[in-house]
Amino acid sequence: MNTIWKNITDYLIEFPWMNLLTAIGLFLIFLLFRKLFTKYLFKVILATAKKTNVPLLTQLLLSFERPLRVFFIVIGTYVALNALGINMRELALLNKVYGSVLIVLGGWGLYNYVSTHGTFMAFAKQKLHLRDDHMLVPFISNILRFVVIALTIVACLSAMGVNVNGFIAGLGLGGLAFALAAQETVANLFGGVVIILEKPFKKGDWISTPSVEGVVEDITFRSTKIRTFADAVVIVPNKTLSNEAITNWSEMNMRRVNYSIGVGQEATRFELQRAVEEIRERILNHPGVVQDTVMVYFDEFGESSYNIFVYYFTKTVAWSEWHEIKQEINYDILDILKDEGISVLKPIVVLDQQDDEQFQKAGESS
């Protein structure tokens, strides 16, 4: 028992207490400097960076704020271990661990920099005038974050002494095999990028292509969901849409009215001329009509009627309002023809049936 106690006493006497106190003191100094840096010095550096009018530098500093806090702890422990008399150069494994930790901290900062709600993406959204829900934002962010994570892992493995040449070569071969096996998916992905960048349509738009027609309900990087006017949902690969002509009917700034009126052939030239002029004048004076689009003419001789051509655009593109304006003008035309003693032999006939069907579908989509 006396021998054990003597050994403990000798150990305590010979223990490098001064080195331990020095190590603890140095570690506490780093903790204090960490607090001073994050609370005061970092704010000064950030304010200076803002004055340089280099937004990307400011965003980079903000992204590395939290990794820097951990960095001071890591460096503090490294210095403290050296103060204890531990030769860090001889501990190769520990050195590799510290090197890997520093790489991870750098990757952490870059990951924050390129994240969807990170500072770099906020800067990119501002410069590119993108909305927060724009599909391009998470797409770019996901790619950049994947690259950062992959590079961080490879750098850590290299710091730990692992030969990464075979690993990188394997990734290249695997990527090639994946690309060959997923050609359609890759084609749809790039088609989605084209649609998102060029923005030929957006959610809620009524579009028509050689393969589908309807209202866009959702756009992803692989496909676009379109609800047809038969209330069915069609999923169209973006590769198909990006290679087709797309008509976006929702982009109309005004809406066309186009028809012909067949009147009785007993009308004289002067009666018909007065009727055409009055109809043109009535349409021109209507507040809901685009004036420089109005055309009213005695168009042609029918088998049993004279045909008056009526053509104009309304300022509104809304289905119900378009019908109201057209109805008001039709009533006026009936009054004019009645006052002139001209009879209508056949109902109003739409000249371009396809256009009329398109307008009807637009009404259903609105």
ZIFENCOR-V586207 format. One line per field, one symbol per residue. ss: DSSP state (A for helix, B for strand, O for the rest). psi: psi as a letter, one per 20 degrees, with the letter a starting at -180 (. if undefined). burial: I if it has 9 or more other ideal C-beta (glycine too) atoms within 8 Angstrom, else O. Layout:
ss=???
psi=???
burial=???
//
This chain:
ss=OAAAAAAAAAAAAAOOAAAAAAAAAAAAAAAAAAAAAAAAAAAAAAAAAAAOOOAAAAAAAAAOAAAAAAAAAAAAAAAAAAAOOOOOOOOAAAAAAAAAAAAAAAAAAAAAAAOOOOAAAAAAAAAAOOOOOOAAAAAAAAAAAAAAAAAAAAAAAAAOOOOOAAAAAAAAAAAAAAAAAOAAAAAAAAAAAAAAAAOOOOOOOBBBOOOOBBBBBBBOOOBBBBBOOOOOBBBBBAAAAAOOOOBBAAAOOOBBBBBBBBBOOOOOAAAAAAAAAAAAAAAAOOOOBBBBBBBBBBBBBOOOOBBBBBBBBBOOOOAAAAAAAAAAAAAAAAAAAAAOOOOBBBBBBBOOAAAAAAAAAAAAAO
psi=ghgghgggghghgipmhghghgggggghghhghgghghhgghhggghghhiiknhhgghgghhjgghhghghgghghghghhhijpohhingghghggghghgggghgghghhjrgjrhghggghghilqrhjphhghggggghhggggghggghgghhjjpoighgghhhgghhgggghilggggghghhhggghghlirrpiqoqprihqpapphqprihrppporijkqppopqhgghijqpponiijpirpqporqpprqjiprghghggggghgghgghipijqohjippoqogrorhjrpppppprqqhqipgghghgghgghggggggghghikpqohqrppphnhghhhghghhhhi.
burial=OOOOOOOOOOOOOOOOOOIIOIIIOIIOIIIOIIOIIIOOIIOOIIOOIOOOOOOOIIIIIIIIIOIIIIIIIIIIIIIIIOIIOOOIOOIOOIIIIIIIIIIIIIIIIIIIIIIOOIIIIIIIIOOOOIOOOIIIIOIIIIOIIOOIIIIIOIIIIIIIOOOIOOIIOOIOOOOOOOIOOOOOOIIIIIIIIIIIOOOOIOOOIIIIIOOIIIIIOOIIIIIIIIIIOOOOOIOIIIIIIIOIOIOIIIOOOIIIIIIIIIIIOOIOOOIIIIIIOIIIOIIIOIOIIIOOIIOIOIOOOOOOIIIIIIIIIIOIIOIOIIIOIIOIIIOIIIOIIOOIOIOIOOOOOIOOOOIIOIIOIIIOIO
//
